[in-house]
Amino acid sequence: MLASADGPAGAQRDERAFREKIDIIDYDEDPARFVANALSPAKVVSVTVIDQAARAAG
């Protein structure tokens, strides 16, 4: 979320907002692969889907 305001204080808030780093996660229909993608670059040893209908992973 980004809020903006007029004047120097608003410009400073906007500048700080753009310094934040974000992670881009490759989407995958398979919940286990999606979780592994979210944890990248760590090597994921195992993901267990505990409720396939709810697509929950644990």
C-alpha positions as CSV (number, residue, x, y, z in Angstrom):
1,M,0.0,0.0,0.0
2,L,1.3,3.4,-0.9
3,A,0.0,6.7,0.4
4,S,1.1,10.0,-0.9
5,A,0.8,13.6,0.3
6,D,1.8,17.0,-1.0
7,G,4.9,18.8,0.2
8,P,8.3,17.6,1.4
9,A,7.0,15.3,4.1
10,G,4.9,13.5,1.5
11,A,7.8,13.2,-0.9
12,Q,10.0,11.7,1.9
13,R,7.3,9.1,2.7
14,D,7.0,8.1,-1.0
15,E,10.8,7.8,-1.3
16,R,11.0,5.5,1.7
17,A,8.3,3.3,0.3
18,F,10.2,2.6,-2.8
19,R,13.3,1.4,-0.9
20,E,11.4,-1.6,0.4
21,K,12.3,-4.9,-1.2
22,I,9.6,-7.3,-2.4
23,D,9.8,-10.9,-3.3
24,I,8.3,-12.2,-6.6
25,I,7.1,-15.8,-6.1
26,D,6.5,-18.0,-9.1
27,Y,2.9,-19.3,-9.0
28,D,2.3,-23.0,-9.3
29,E,-1.1,-24.8,-9.2
30,D,0.6,-27.5,-7.1
31,P,0.6,-26.2,-3.5
32,A,3.8,-28.1,-2.6
33,R,5.7,-26.5,-5.5
34,F,4.2,-23.1,-4.7
35,V,5.5,-23.4,-1.1
36,A,8.9,-24.5,-2.4
37,N,9.0,-21.5,-4.7
38,A,8.1,-19.1,-1.8
39,L,11.0,-20.4,0.2
40,S,13.5,-20.1,-2.6
41,P,16.5,-19.9,-2.7
42,A,16.5,-22.3,0.3
43,K,16.5,-25.9,-0.7
44,V,13.2,-27.4,0.3
45,V,13.5,-31.0,1.4
46,S,9.8,-31.8,1.9
47,V,6.4,-30.3,1.7
48,T,3.4,-32.3,2.8
49,V,-0.1,-31.4,1.6
50,I,-2.4,-32.0,4.6
51,D,-5.7,-31.2,3.0
52,Q,-5.8,-31.5,-0.8
53,A,-9.4,-30.1,-1.0
54,A,-8.4,-26.9,0.9
55,R,-5.0,-26.9,-0.8
56,A,-3.3,-26.5,2.5
57,A,0.4,-27.4,3.0
58,G,2.2,-28.2,6.2
